[in-house]
Amino acid sequence: MREIKFRGQRIDTKEWVYGNLVSSSYLPDNILECFIVTCFAGGKELGIIESFKVIPKSVSKFIGLKDKKGKEIYNRDIVEWVTKTRDNKEKGIISQNDDGTWLINKCFKVYNQKEQIKVIGNIDENPKLLKKVEKWLKD
């Protein structure tokens, strides 16, 4: 069974935390608050649960795959891979299609490229890299 988890950047320290997502919306202002809840097993019966308030736009879902170096791949990650046809490095952004398929640049299926993919950043921590990828996609 696939592991379902999320990551988000803490509001107070900007550190990334990983775990379950809890979010709430307050009407009528529609203010969204997001928390990542983690559980650390300290023994067979003991578990410590912590929750961290995170920046809502930084929340990303684990796609259930790891890159070629064993790093978990999340939605909104910036990845690099070598294409089989052109034999050069391409860069792209991970996103999810309406049917649940994970895509790179909204056109390549991640599953078909997983052995070649390397996570090189994410759109929240690497705005300069994001701009380079967006420019590359336009050319």
Summary of the structure (lengths in Angstrom):
residues: 139
radius of gyration: 16.9
end to end distance: 39.8
largest distance: 55.9
contacts: 359
relative contact order: 0.16
helix: 14%
strand: 50%
